[in-house]
Amino acid sequence: MLVSMSAVLLLGLLIWFLLRIRYLRWADALICGAFGFLLARTVAAPVVQAFLDGVTGILGQLRF
């Protein structure tokens, strides 16, 4: 859950930044959000979650 909230926050900031520099339009952001909500209700949701868990596991092991 903590990783999900962090991912949502980071993606939200990325969308806000893209909207500010006018690279992304509001309609594009709404379509991306709707796609995310619809994807969460499909059988692909566990695969996407497993992928995100793997990526965060790899990033968590990096030492700077």
Backbone as ProteinMPNN parsed JSONL, in Angstrom:
{"seq_chain_A": "MLVSMSAVLLLGLLIWFLLRIRYLRWADALICGAFGFLLARTVAAPVVQAFLDGVTGILGQLRF", "coords_chain_A": {"N_chain_A": [[0.83, -1.194, 0.0], [1.958, 1.229, 0.766], [3.863, 1.577, -1.229], [2.182, 1.819, -3.422], [0.891, 4.245, -2.864], [3.059, 5.963, -2.983], [3.785, 5.647, -5.662], [1.492, 6.658, -6.885], [1.619, 9.3, -6.024], [4.064, 10.157, -7.202], [3.48, 9.744, -9.955], [1.323, 11.467, -10.172], [2.584, 13.934, -9.705], [4.261, 13.961, -11.944], [2.359, 14.1, -14.021], [1.216, 16.58, -13.387], [3.459, 18.237, -13.833], [3.863, 17.812, -16.597], [1.495, 18.897, -17.544], [1.892, 21.558, -16.802], [4.046, 22.385, -18.431], [2.826, 22.318, -20.77], [2.931, 20.042, -22.34], [1.279, 17.949, -22.091], [-2.145, 17.578, -22.457], [-5.265, 18.414, -20.774], [-7.322, 16.657, -21.478], [-5.884, 14.412, -22.293], [-4.718, 13.647, -19.855], [-7.005, 12.972, -18.394], [-7.968, 10.82, -19.899], [-5.849, 9.012, -19.529], [-6.096, 8.602, -16.768], [-8.684, 7.454, -16.627], [-8.176, 5.126, -18.078], [-6.388, 3.866, -16.338], [-8.053, 3.359, -14.095], [-9.896, 1.596, -15.277], [-8.185, -0.458, -16.066], [-7.413, -1.44, -13.61], [-9.522, -3.009, -12.875], [-9.431, -5.283, -14.384], [-8.255, -8.563, -15.48], [-5.62, -8.171, -15.853], [-4.621, -6.634, -13.85], [-3.309, -7.932, -11.558], [-0.92, -8.716, -12.818], [0.228, -6.281, -13.593], [0.535, -5.176, -11.04], [2.368, -7.004, -9.932], [4.561, -6.508, -11.6], [5.117, -3.815, -10.919], [5.746, -4.203, -8.22], [8.071, -5.712, -8.51], [9.774, -3.877, -9.787], [9.926, -1.878, -7.812], [11.149, -3.379, -5.851], [13.671, -3.848, -6.98], [14.568, -1.197, -7.212], [14.624, -0.573, -4.526], [16.804, -1.982, -3.62], [18.986, -0.681, -4.599], [21.931, 1.087, -3.919], [23.195, 4.198, -3.138]], "CA_chain_A": [[0.0, 0.0, 0.0], [2.845, 2.386, 0.826], [4.458, 1.737, -2.554], [1.127, 2.308, -4.308], [0.684, 5.67, -2.601], [4.232, 6.662, -3.5], [3.678, 5.647, -7.124], [0.419, 7.594, -7.246], [2.134, 10.651, -5.807], [5.052, 10.461, -8.235], [2.809, 9.883, -11.247], [0.543, 12.703, -10.112], [3.512, 15.051, -9.906], [4.687, 13.932, -13.339], [1.245, 14.609, -14.833], [1.122, 18.013, -13.125], [4.576, 18.881, -14.521], [3.599, 17.783, -18.035], [0.437, 19.875, -17.814], [2.459, 22.9, -16.657], [4.873, 22.744, -19.576], [1.918, 22.211, -21.915], [3.251, 18.871, -23.145], [0.14, 17.062, -21.914], [-3.39, 18.328, -22.327], [-6.17, 17.892, -19.744], [-8.048, 15.496, -22.009], [-4.95, 13.286, -22.248], [-4.592, 13.222, -18.463], [-8.262, 12.308, -18.019], [-8.002, 9.519, -20.575], [-4.894, 8.152, -18.817], [-6.702, 8.245, -15.481], [-9.771, 6.508, -16.872], [-7.556, 3.864, -18.465], [-5.854, 3.256, -15.123], [-9.154, 2.812, -13.31], [-10.446, 0.435, -15.973], [-7.181, -1.513, -16.019], [-7.389, -1.996, -12.259], [-10.614, -3.953, -12.712], [-9.288, -6.385, -15.325], [-7.384, -9.65, -15.033], [-4.231, -7.713, -16.004], [-4.22, -5.88, -12.656], [-2.262, -8.61, -10.787], [0.331, -8.704, -13.576], [0.766, -4.922, -13.459], [0.972, -5.031, -9.646], [3.589, -7.793, -9.764], [5.619, -5.771, -12.28], [5.464, -2.659, -10.102], [6.424, -4.702, -7.028], [9.42, -6.087, -8.921], [10.545, -2.646, -10.04], [10.221, -1.229, -6.532], [12.124, -4.221, -5.164], [14.978, -3.563, -7.577], [14.957, 0.164, -6.824], [14.896, -0.575, -3.098], [18.1, -2.593, -3.366], [20.059, 0.191, -5.086], [22.625, 1.883, -2.891], [23.872, 5.357, -3.712]], "C_chain_A": [[0.869, 1.25, 0.0], [3.482, 2.653, -0.53], [3.417, 2.286, -3.525], [0.903, 3.801, -4.117], [1.858, 6.484, -3.126], [4.181, 6.742, -5.017], [2.611, 6.623, -7.585], [0.904, 9.029, -7.091], [3.128, 11.048, -6.885], [4.41, 10.63, -9.606], [1.941, 11.129, -11.291], [1.404, 13.936, -10.325], [4.007, 15.118, -11.345], [3.602, 14.484, -14.25], [1.108, 16.113, -14.632], [2.223, 18.764, -13.871], [4.329, 18.922, -16.028], [2.471, 18.741, -18.426], [0.985, 21.303, -17.74], [3.292, 23.319, -17.858], [4.103, 22.574, -20.89], [2.289, 21.076, -22.87], [2.08, 17.89, -23.141], [-1.105, 17.923, -21.739], [-4.273, 17.667, -21.275], [-6.906, 16.661, -20.23], [-7.165, 14.252, -21.985], [-4.817, 12.743, -20.827], [-5.853, 12.494, -17.999], [-8.379, 10.937, -18.665], [-7.042, 8.551, -19.9], [-5.463, 7.698, -17.471], [-7.827, 7.244, -15.635], [-9.23, 5.142, -17.268], [-7.009, 3.131, -17.245], [-6.938, 2.641, -14.258], [-9.75, 1.574, -13.968], [-9.473, -0.739, -15.951], [-7.157, -2.195, -14.659], [-8.491, -3.031, -12.049], [-10.522, -5.142, -13.658], [-8.399, -7.473, -14.728], [-5.913, -9.267, -15.163], [-3.732, -6.999, -14.753], [-3.174, -6.625, -11.818], [-0.902, -8.624, -11.497], [1.004, -7.341, -13.453], [1.283, -4.711, -12.044], [2.257, -5.798, -9.388], [4.777, -7.102, -10.426], [6.073, -4.577, -11.443], [6.173, -3.082, -8.819], [7.861, -5.105, -7.345], [10.312, -4.884, -9.137], [10.895, -1.967, -8.724], [11.197, -2.054, -5.707], [13.527, -3.97, -5.678], [15.463, -2.177, -7.157], [15.299, 0.237, -5.338], [16.249, -1.156, -2.748], [19.269, -1.732, -3.857], [20.637, 0.997, -3.932], [23.391, 3.0, -3.582], [25.013, 5.806, -2.852]], "O_chain_A": [[0.558, 2.223, -0.686], [3.628, 3.805, -0.939], [3.738, 3.13, -4.361], [0.744, 4.539, -5.09], [1.668, 7.578, -3.657], [4.496, 7.78, -5.599], [2.803, 7.337, -8.569], [0.626, 9.876, -7.94], [3.051, 12.152, -7.426], [4.754, 11.556, -10.342], [1.835, 11.777, -12.332], [1.015, 14.867, -11.031], [4.158, 16.205, -11.904], [3.897, 15.259, -15.16], [0.905, 16.849, -15.598], [1.964, 19.806, -14.473], [4.558, 19.949, -16.667], [2.493, 19.325, -19.509], [0.588, 22.16, -18.529], [3.252, 24.481, -18.263], [4.672, 22.678, -21.976], [1.996, 21.141, -24.064], [1.914, 17.102, -24.071], [-1.109, 18.879, -20.963], [-4.064, 16.506, -20.922], [-7.095, 15.713, -19.468], [-7.643, 13.157, -21.688], [-4.805, 11.53, -20.617], [-5.761, 11.497, -17.283], [-8.845, 9.991, -18.03], [-7.381, 7.383, -19.715], [-5.319, 6.536, -17.091], [-7.921, 6.288, -14.865], [-9.76, 4.114, -16.845], [-7.151, 1.913, -17.133], [-6.775, 1.535, -13.743], [-10.074, 0.604, -13.282], [-9.893, -1.889, -15.829], [-6.907, -3.397, -14.57], [-8.399, -3.848, -11.133], [-11.457, -5.939, -13.725], [-7.865, -7.33, -13.628], [-5.047, -9.966, -14.637], [-2.528, -6.781, -14.614], [-2.208, -5.993, -11.391], [0.141, -8.553, -10.847], [2.213, -7.259, -13.232], [2.352, -4.13, -11.859], [3.146, -5.3, -8.699], [5.88, -7.107, -9.879], [7.271, -4.352, -11.275], [7.099, -2.405, -8.372], [8.766, -4.868, -6.544], [11.47, -4.875, -8.719], [12.029, -1.526, -8.535], [11.988, -1.499, -4.946], [14.472, -3.888, -4.893], [16.626, -2.003, -6.791], [16.162, 1.018, -4.935], [16.792, -0.855, -1.685], [20.423, -2.032, -3.554], [19.909, 1.516, -3.086], [24.154, 2.75, -4.515], [25.695, 6.774, -3.188]]}, "name": "protein", "num_of_chains": 1, "seq": "MLVSMSAVLLLGLLIWFLLRIRYLRWADALICGAFGFLLARTVAAPVVQAFLDGVTGILGQLRF"}
